[in-house]
Amino acid sequence: MGESMQGLKRTHYCAEVNENNIGQEVVVMGWVSHNRNFGPFLFVTIRDRTGIVQTYFNQEENKLLFDKASSTRGEFVVAVRGEVIARTEKNINPNLKTGKIEIRAEELRILSESEVPPFTPSDTGVKDDLRLKYRYIDLRRPELQKNLFLRHKAAQVVRKFFDSEGYIEVETPVLAKSTPEGARDYLVPSRVHPGTFYALPQSPQSFKQLLMVSGFDRYFQITKCFRDEDLRADRQPEFTQIDTELAFVGQEDIFEINERLCKAVFKETLDIDLELPFQRMPYDEAMERFGVDKPDLRFAMELVNITDLVKGSTFGVFENAINAGGSVRGICAQGAAAMSRKQIDSLVEFVKGYRAKGLAWINVLENENKTSLSKFFDASAIQNIVNAFGAKAGDLILICADKTEVVFDALGNLRNEVAKRLNLYNPNDFKFIWVTEFPLFEWSEEDNRLYAKHHPFTSPFDEDVELMDTDPMKVRAKAYDLVLNGYEIAGGSIRIHQREVQEKMFKALGFSLEEARGQFGFLLNAFKYGAPPHGGIAYGFDRLVMILAGSSNIRDVIAFPKVKDASDPLTDAPSAVSGKQLEELGLSLIQSQEKEDN
């Protein structure tokens, strides 16, 4: 049973104790990190959220206290009262914030004992599933605590900035109406209205537009959003969004405000001065040069189109792609000719994950070129390809042929993978870019219909409105993404506020007027009563903090994240519920065929 704190009050956090406190009596509280016994001397290191401090026990001075301290183990929760003393010269630890002092203990209270934990905060190589099952132990790790403090700081900067800019923070509903576009909704059954469902919001999109119609002019919210989609290292089923909307503004106004927001966040959290304005690039240019709409500008290695150069060759892979309306493109990895065949084969397998069938390669050497294309192109033709890439001896050219959208996807992601393997960028470099002029629509071959590239309320370019009826795939959207180091950290658009344009949009998407009213009637009705021009942007806050923290996994900046299958090892969510709960909701479960067979 743990002892009481009564009569004892913490005077300092562990890492706050320093040389200025020498000779003073202090009280620290926290978790035992290490317990080291050196004969008559015992050193117990105590850890809290600020760091660690060493406490010192002398058997000759107080045997009972020494024996009590000897009984402590890692993760015991303790309180120590004692005098701060200077360490001897040989015992100073220059790598520790409290490395010049220690506390000579005069009292120890064991506030709570701990069983032997499955791992300790200092352990390395612990499997993710185990870390997340015991997340409360994992969160004692200094690096994770640092990340969450960084997250807190960034949120405060955001709130302070928007307040100074005249924004108002408004909470929007979490139980909302399901929408037919975008990712899958998380549905919540209604007990009061049997057979009907709420949806957890994928974003507060409709509500923030209603706030603009309501006259609030400048809105923001740091809010939870939900999408039932497959997880990646930078994606979670529930995530935090910095959501904003403004009335009576254009795209340039939104760019200017958000560039200053980013500058404030980076200055206050990392003490980095960003240069404004950020670079801008149309969507089509980003795809042609980088293969993705979120280009990482910290390194070169841009895509090169060699379709015309290789047209008419005897290489079936190239010819079949070209004849089907596709293209042949590649990247040149400088200094990568030393890659082994095994390493190149691993890159081939990598692009197959992006629907590409394979890669052709050319090793550019001093006196010759080694290539997988030697059976189909003579030395002169290979050299022409090498020249098209501007390659020199020591470079590796990687080429993909397929539908252009597959080539872009494969090479765009391969470019990032090669740069990571070759350490082509500085992780402490931050390159922002606005990607603009997105297509308003994208075509789904599976459903044989148009979908909104962003959402149905994104405004087309004024000069492209008429194309919505005649050539919708050429319509450009007043949409924009803010990209940082290859990650989309924010996306938004100028919205449609004119009823006739909104009706054109629904028509192009295949909605009848009745269907549109059924799904979005509340918003369309609001637009009848004076909707101002408006637009906004939303940040993936978790993703932004991940980049600020220098991490490559979004789970490192979320206190209680989900794993790849959207489950929570800590609480075992999702879990079954009782039959009574289902009955109250008017629901019954259909057993899968596999379970029935068993």
ABEGO torsion letter per residue (X at the ends): XBBBABGBBBABBAAABBAAABGBBBBBBEBBABBBBBEABBBBBBBBAAEBBBBBBBAAABAAAAAAAAABBBGBBBBBBBBBBBBBAAABBAABAAAABBBBBABBBBABBBBBBABBAABBGBBAAAAAABAAAAAABAAAAAAAAAAAAAAAAAAAAAAAAGBBBBBBBABBBBBABEBBBBBBBBAABBGBBBBBBABAAAAAAAAAAAGAGBBBBBBBBBBBBBBBAABBABBBBBBBBBBGBBAAAAAAAAAAAAAAAAAAAAGBBBBOBBBBBBAAAAAAAAGBABBBAABBGBBBBAAAAABGBABAAAAAAAAAGBBBBBBBBBGAAABBAAAAAAAAAAAAAAGBAEBBBBBBBAABBBBAAAAABBAAAAAAAAAAAGBBBGBBBBBBBBBAAAAAAAAAAAAAAAAAAAGABBAABBBBBBBBGBBABBBBAAAGBBBBABBAABBBBAAAAAAAAABAAABBBBBBBBBBGGBBABBBBBBBABAAAAAAAAAAAGBBAAAAAAAAAAAAAAAAAGBBBBBBBBBBAAAAAAAAAGBABAAAABABBBBAAGBBAAAGOBBBBBAAAAAAAGBBBBBBAAAAAX
